[in-house]
Structures are given as C-alpha cells and as structure tokens.
Amino acid sequence: MAIIYSYPQGTPTLSDNVIGSQIDPITEENKTVQFTVGQIASFANSYNLGYTVYTALITQTGTAAPVVTILQNTTGGTIAWTRNDPGRYTATISGVTYTASKTAVIISSGGNNDRFLKSNVSSTTAIDFYNINAQNGNAADVIASTTTVEIRIYA
C-alpha cells in the first residue's frame, strides 16, 4: 500500500469521489464506501448547528447609515442597518425575529484602534450597536471597513 503523501495533489470537483467509512446503525459495522465531494458539501451545508447566522463586513463614515457586505445569511430574514445618532446604529430584522435570550452577537474589531463596537439585543427585532471612542468613552461615527459582525440566533 502506498504512503498517502506519495499521491499527487489535485483540485476537487463536485463529482469527485472520496473514500470514507459508514457505520451501519444496526450492526455498528464500519463499511468502506464512496462519497462525492458534492454529497459531502451538501451534507455540511444542511447540517443543523443549532443556530442560524448572519455574518457581514460593516463600515460606516460621516453621518451615513452603516454599509454591509453580507458574507452569509441563513436566518431567513432581512437585516436593515440605520444610523440613529453619532456612533449609534440599529440592525432591524424582518421576516424572522431575534430569539429572546438566545441571540449572540460576535464582533471583530476593524482597523480603528481607538474605537470598539458594542452591541445590545434590545428587542426581538432590533439590535443596537454603539461605536465607542476608547479615549473618551463617547459614541462616535466611523467604523473601519475590516469590522465583522456575526449574529447567531439559537433555536
């Protein structure tokens, strides 16, 4: 039997086969079977992690509302961003709701080292965001374009 790293590397396509093991639920025997890359991808995309997710890159300048580039949205809803006051923004969801006490917001700071984004799930349809100036503690506009916001809605 050949050593695995002796095989050439390739670029997979959806129709390529991958060898794997499948456990028979009755006999608990391992069977060696083939899966296509497409079958594995489909399974991975349908696998329920226990939450839906909205992930976006967010930026904001001047007095404009935040602008987002949506990376993924499996919530089934649409999120609209508004600017309420300097450094204060709201992500309002329609079509579904943020589950009370089961909605998590994860923020990665962008390039503005003197500011950080803070969130508060204020209702089942709104999450408020505050862009805080670390030097004086006041809310301030301008969110760096490399800032990422992820909203997870757990079942």
ROTI-450100 format. One record per residue: residue number from 1; x, y, z of N, C-alpha, C in turn. Coordinates in steps of 0.2 Angstrom, whole numbers. Each point is the difference from the previous one (the first is absolute). Layout:
BEGIN
NUM  X  Y  Z  X  Y  Z  X  Y  Z
...
This chain:
BEGIN
1  4  -6  0  -4  6  0  4  6  0
2  -1  5  -4  4  6  -1  -1  5  6
3  4  4  2  0  5  5  -4  6  -3
4  -5  3  4  -5  4  -3  4  7  -3
5  5  2  3  3  6  -3  4  -1  -6
6  1  -7  -2  3  -1  -7  -5  1  -6
7  -7  0  2  -4  2  -6  0  7  -2
8  -1  2  -6  0  7  -2  -6  3  3
9  0  7  1  -5  4  3  -4  2  -6
10  -7  1  1  -4  2  -5  -5  5  2
11  -4  3  -4  -5  5  2  -7  -4  -1
12  -4  0  6  -6  -4  -1  -5  3  -4
13  -5  -4  -3  -6  2  -3  -6  -3  4
14  -6  2  -2  -6  -2  4  -1  -8  -2
15  3  -2  -6  -2  -7  -1  6  -5  2
16  5  3  2  6  -4  3  -2  -5  5
17  3  -6  1  -2  -4  5  5  0  6
18  -2  -1  6  4  0  6  -2  -7  3
19  5  -3  3  -1  -6  3  -1  1  8
20  -5  -3  2  -1  1  7  -3  -6  4
21  -2  1  6  -3  -6  4  -7  2  2
22  -4  -5  -1  -7  1  2  -2  -5  5
23  -3  2  6  -1  -5  5  -8  -2  -1
24  -1  -6  0  -7  -3  -1  -3  1  7
25  -6  3  1  -3  2  6  -2  -6  4
26  -1  -6  -4  -3  -6  4  6  -4  2
27  4  -2  -5  6  -4  2  6  3  3
28  0  7  -1  6  4  2  6  -2  -3
29  0  -3  -6  6  -2  -4  2  6  -4
30  6  1  -1  3  5  -4  0  -3  -7
31  -3  4  -5  1  -2  -7  4  5  -4
32  5  -2  -4  3  5  -4  -4  1  -6
33  -2  7  -1  -4  2  -6  3  6  -3
34  -4  2  -6  2  6  -3  -5  6  1
35  3  6  0  -5  6  1  3  4  -6
36  -5  4  -3  3  6  -4  1  6  4
37  4  4  -3  2  6  4  -7  4  0
38  -4  0  -5  -6  3  0  -5  -2  6
39  0  -7  1  -4  -2  5  3  2  7
40  6  0  1  3  3  6  -2  7  1
41  1  4  -5  -1  7  1  -8  1  1
42  -4  -3  -3  -7  0  1  -2  -2  7
43  3  -5  3  -1  -2  7  2  5  5
44  6  3  -2  3  5  5  -4  6  0
45  -3  2  -6  -4  6  0  -7  -1  3
46  -2  -6  0  -7  -1  3  1  -2  8
47  6  -1  2  0  -3  7  -2  6  5
48  -4  -2  4  -3  5  5  5  1  6
49  2  6  0  5  2  6  -4  2  6
50  -6  1  -1  -4  2  6  -2  8  0
51  3  3  -5  -1  7  -1  0  2  -7
52  -3  6  -2  1  3  -6  4  6  0
53  3  2  -5  5  5  1  0  6  -6
54  2  6  2  1  5  -4  7  3  1
55  4  0  -5  7  2  1  1  6  -6
56  3  5  2  1  6  -5  6  4  2
57  3  3  -5  5  5  1  -4  6  0
58  2  4  5  -4  7  1  5  6  0
59  -2  5  -3  4  6  0  -5  6  0
60  2  6  3  -4  5  1  4  7  0
61  -2  5  -4  4  6  0  -5  6  0
62  2  6  3  -4  6  0  -6  -1  4
63  -6  2  -3  -6  -1  3  -4  -5  -4
64  3  -4  -4  -4  -5  -4  -2  -6  5
65  -5  -4  -2  -1  -6  3  6  -5  -2
66  1  -5  5  5  -5  -2  -2  -4  -6
67  6  -1  -4  -1  -4  -6  3  -7  1
68  -3  -5  -2  2  -7  2  1  -4  -7
69  5  -5  1  1  -5  -5  -2  -6  3
70  -5  -3  -2  -3  -6  3  4  -6  -2
71  4  -4  5  4  -5  -2  -5  -7  1
72  -4  0  4  -5  -6  1  -6  3  4
73  -6  -3  -3  -6  1  4  -5  -6  -1
74  0  -4  6  -4  -6  0  -6  2  4
75  -2  6  2  -5  1  5  -7  0  -3
76  0  0  -6  -7  1  -4  -3  7  1
77  4  4  3  -3  7  0  5  5  -3
78  -2  6  0  3  6  -3  2  5  5
79  6  2  0  3  5  5  1  6  -3
80  -3  6  3  1  6  -3  4  4  5
81  5  4  -2  4  4  5  -2  7  -1
82  0  3  6  -2  8  0  5  3  5
83  1  6  -1  4  5  5  -5  4  4
84  0  -1  6  -5  4  4  3  7  3
85  6  0  2  4  5  3  7  -1  -2
86  5  5  2  7  -1  -1  2  -7  4
87  3  -5  -4  2  -6  3  -5  -4  3
88  -6  1  -2  -6  -5  2  -4  -2  -6
89  0  -7  -1  -3  -3  -5  -5  -6  2
90  -4  -2  -5  -5  -5  2  0  -5  -6
91  0  -6  2  -1  -6  -5  -7  -2  1
92  -5  1  -5  -7  -2  1  -1  -6  -5
93  -3  -5  3  -1  -6  -4  -7  0  -2
94  -2  -3  -6  -7  -1  -2  0  -7  -3
95  -6  -3  1  -1  -6  -3  1  -6  6
96  4  1  5  1  -4  5  2  4  6
97  1  -3  6  1  5  6  7  -3  3
98  3  5  4  5  -2  4  -3  -4  6
99  2  -6  2  -2  -4  5  2  3  7
100  -5  2  4  2  3  7  4  -5  4
101  6  3  2  5  -3  4  3  -6  -3
102  0  0  -7  3  -5  -4  3  3  -6
103  2  6  0  3  3  -6  7  3  3
104  5  -2  -4  7  2  2  3  4  -6
105  3  5  2  3  5  -4  8  -1  1
106  3  -1  -6  8  -1  1  3  6  -5
107  4  4  3  3  5  -4  7  0  0
108  3  0  -6  8  1  -1  1  7  -2
109  5  3  4  1  7  -1  4  1  -6
110  -1  6  -4  3  1  -6  7  4  2
111  1  4  -5  7  4  0  0  6  5
112  -6  2  3  0  6  4  2  -2  7
113  6  0  2  2  -2  6  -2  4  6
114  -3  6  -2  -2  5  6  -8  -1  1
115  -3  -5  -4  -7  -1  1  -2  -7  0
116  -5  -2  4  -3  -7  0  -7  0  -1
117  -3  -5  -3  -7  0  -1  -3  -5  6
118  -5  3  3  -4  -4  5  -7  -1  -2
119  -3  -6  2  -7  -1  -2  -5  -1  6
120  -6  0  -2  -5  -1  5  -6  -2  -3
121  -3  -7  1  -6  -2  -3  -5  3  4
122  -3  5  -3  -5  4  3  -8  -2  -1
123  -1  -4  -5  -7  -3  -1  1  -6  -4
124  -6  -3  -2  1  -6  -4  0  2  -8
125  0  6  -1  2  3  -7  5  5  -1
126  4  2  6  5  5  0  6  -2  4
127  6  1  -3  6  0  4  3  7  -1
128  2  3  6  3  7  0  7  -1  0
129  4  4  -4  7  0  0  3  7  2
130  5  0  4  3  6  2  7  0  -1
131  3  5  -4  7  0  -2  3  5  5
132  4  -3  5  2  4  5  8  2  -1
133  1  6  1  7  3  0  3  -2  6
134  5  -4  0  4  -3  6  3  6  4
135  2  6  -4  4  5  4  -5  4  5
136  -6  1  -2  -5  4  4  -6  -4  2
137  -2  -6  -3  -6  -3  2  -6  2  -3
138  1  5  -5  -6  2  -3  -2  -4  -7
139  -6  0  -2  -2  -3  -6  3  5  -6
140  3  -4  -5  2  4  -5  -1  -4  -7
141  -1  4  -5  0  -3  -7  6  -2  -2
142  0  -4  -6  6  -3  -4  1  -7  3
143  -2  -5  -4  2  -7  1  4  -2  -5
144  6  -3  2  5  -2  -5  -3  -5  -5
145  2  0  -6  -3  -5  -5  2  -7  1
146  5  -2  5  2  -7  1  -4  -2  6
147  -5  3  3  -4  -2  6  -5  -6  -3
148  -1  -5  4  -4  -5  -1  -5  -1  5
149  -7  -1  -2  -5  -1  5  -3  -7  -2
150  -1  -4  6  -3  -6  -1  -6  -1  5
151  -6  -1  -3  -6  -1  5  -2  -7  -1
152  0  -3  6  -2  -7  0  -7  0  4
153  -5  -4  -3  -7  0  3  0  -8  1
154  0  -1  7  -1  -7  2  -7  -2  0
155  -1  -7  -1  -7  -3  0  -3  0  8
